[in-house]
Amino acid sequence: KQSVRALELSEVVAIGVVELEKLRITSSRAFVSLLVTAAKAMGPQIRKFISLGLNRVWLHAHDIPFRQGEPASCIYITISGRMILAHEDPSNPGKIQKEEVAGRGEAIG
């Protein structure tokens, strides 16, 4: 089992299926540009995408936006701060098996 929590004050963009599909239909060029931008470290261009109606989410240290096994409703892209992805040991619920850190420009979810 995996959970994600903010290690520090973090700003992420939550891009839901509806928003992505709307963007894909209305502007394929913007859609592709978003995907390319998301794969790189976030810069000024992400501000343009946010203005298109993407949901910015602010997380404080230890906030948990989702847990492993929950249905995904969006993908999160870290704009600032760091997120920790904690994987639970399946044979020992509650015990963390390994942790990964996701930083600026990385997608989680």
BELJO-V169807 format. One line per field, one symbol per residue. ss: DSSP state (a for helix, b for strand, c for the rest). phi: phi as a letter, one per 40 degrees, with the letter a starting at -180 (. if undefined). psi: psi as a letter, one per 30 degrees, with the letter a starting at -180 (. if undefined). A space follows every 10 residues. Layout:
ss: ???
phi: ???
psi: ???
This chain:
ss: cbbbbbcccb bbbbbbaaaa aaaaaacaaa aaaaaaaaac cccaaaaaaa ccccbbbbbc ccccccbccc cccbbbbbbb ccbbbbbbcc cccccbbbbb bbccccbbc
phi: .bbbaccadb bbbcbcdccc ccccccaccc cccccccccb ccbdccdccc cchcccbbbc dgcbcabdgc ccbabbbcca gbbbbbcccc cadgcccabb bbbdgccbh
psi: kklklkflkk klkjjleeee eeeeefieee eeeeeeeffl kkafefeeee ffgljkkkkl kfkjfllkfk kkflkkkkel akkkjkkkjf fikfkkelkk kkakfkkl.
